[in-house]
Amino acid sequence: MVRYAKNELFSITDFKNQISSALNKIKKDSLEKIGIIKNNRVEAVVISTDEYERLKELEENIELAEHKKIYKMVKEREKTPLSDYFSMEEMSKKFNIDLKKL
């Protein structure tokens, strides 16, 4: 759960009325983020463009790492001889699964 300092929370009305000032604080790094409250819940968060781009890059790097991991697993499995695999029919018998009901 994200924690907010008191000065990082704005009601939606206050944010609307102080949007220019709030965005300047984000831009000048005097605030890391702004939580916008509606009906006593944080409904949105405003962050700087630099922070957003950093987070997107981090997300893309994580996705790339996951794709590389999957690719490596596939390449390793390609080394397994076909004789080591089980057919669906063999597996269904082993686990008492009626393929007709699937």
Phi and psi in degrees as a GROMACS rama.xvg file:
@    title "Ramachandran Plot"
@    xaxis  label "Phi"
@    yaxis  label "Psi"
@TYPE xy
-77.7725  136.362  VAL-2
-102.203  145.203  ARG-3
-123.075  138.118  TYR-4
-74.2709  156.735  ALA-5
-55.978  -38.0228  LYS-6
-77.2567  -4.06129  ASN-7
-94.0472  -3.59435  GLU-8
-106.873  130.043  LEU-9
-130.194  137.211  PHE-10
-68.4718  158.999  SER-11
-61.0919  -35.237  ILE-12
-67.0349  -46.3405  THR-13
-62.9144  -40.5579  ASP-14
-62.2613  -45.0558  PHE-15
-59.8909  -41.521  LYS-16
-75.5535  -23.6029  ASN-17
-120.118  24.2649  GLN-18
-56.8722  -43.099  ILE-19
-62.6015  -47.1015  SER-20
-63.7748  -43.3283  SER-21
-62.5673  -44.8662  ALA-22
-66.0892  -35.4996  LEU-23
-63.6252  -39.0999  ASN-24
-64.5354  -39.6528  LYS-25
-65.8169  -46.8082  ILE-26
-62.4612  -39.1554  LYS-27
-87.8312  7.13437  LYS-28
64.3732  18.4238  ASP-29
-80.4704  -17.4259  SER-30
-129.007  134.13  LEU-31
-74.9257  -38.3385  GLU-32
-155.969  162.876  LYS-33
-129.556  123.548  ILE-34
-93.0104  126.583  GLY-35
-100.503  121.53  ILE-36
-99.2579  132.103  ILE-37
-136.707  128.793  LYS-38
54.0404  43.9038  ASN-39
63.5274  21.7183  ASN-40
-132.963  144.042  ARG-41
-71.6739  117.118  VAL-42
-102.048  -23.5385  GLU-43
-154.729  159.476  ALA-44
-130.014  134.335  VAL-45
-105.85  128.41  VAL-46
-131.232  166.642  ILE-47
-71.195  159.75  SER-48
-61.0406  -41.3676  THR-49
-60.2228  -43.7788  ASP-50
-66.241  -41.0535  GLU-51
-61.0723  -45.386  TYR-52
-64.6774  -37.6797  GLU-53
-63.6203  -43.8015  ARG-54
-65.4921  -40.3011  LEU-55
-63.8872  -40.3703  LYS-56
-64.3392  -41.882  GLU-57
-61.5206  -43.759  LEU-58
-60.1738  -44.5514  GLU-59
-64.2752  -38.0861  GLU-60
-66.598  -38.5294  ASN-61
-65.4102  -44.6501  ILE-62
-61.1127  -41.7457  GLU-63
-62.7218  -42.0526  LEU-64
-62.8556  -39.9442  ALA-65
-64.4129  -42.1697  GLU-66
-64.0925  -39.7278  HIS-67
-64.2809  -39.7527  LYS-68
-64.0411  -44.2796  LYS-69
-64.4145  -42.712  ILE-70
-59.5609  -43.3318  TYR-71
-63.3821  -40.4893  LYS-72
-62.8433  -43.21  MET-73
-62.1818  -44.5343  VAL-74
-62.4753  -38.801  LYS-75
-65.9735  -40.726  GLU-76
-68.1608  -28.1014  ARG-77
-63.061  -21.7672  GLU-78
-79.4577  -14.408  LYS-79
-74.645  126.023  THR-80
-64.2382  145.196  PRO-81
-57.5107  -28.6617  LEU-82
-65.5496  -18.9394  SER-83
-83.7077  -9.54534  ASP-84
-87.9279  157.209  TYR-85
-108.604  145.483  PHE-86
-77.3677  163.139  SER-87
-61.8551  -37.1788  MET-88
-63.5566  -42.4936  GLU-89
-64.2188  -41.3188  GLU-90
-68.0834  -39.4439  MET-91
-64.6505  -37.6425  SER-92
-65.8726  -43.9583  LYS-93
-59.9808  -38.69  LYS-94
-105.797  15.0387  PHE-95
52.292  51.2251  ASN-96
-108.219  129.673  ILE-97
-87.9796  108.49  ASP-98
-62.9225  -26.3294  LEU-99
-68.7321  -25.0834  LYS-100
-84.309  -10.7262  LYS-101
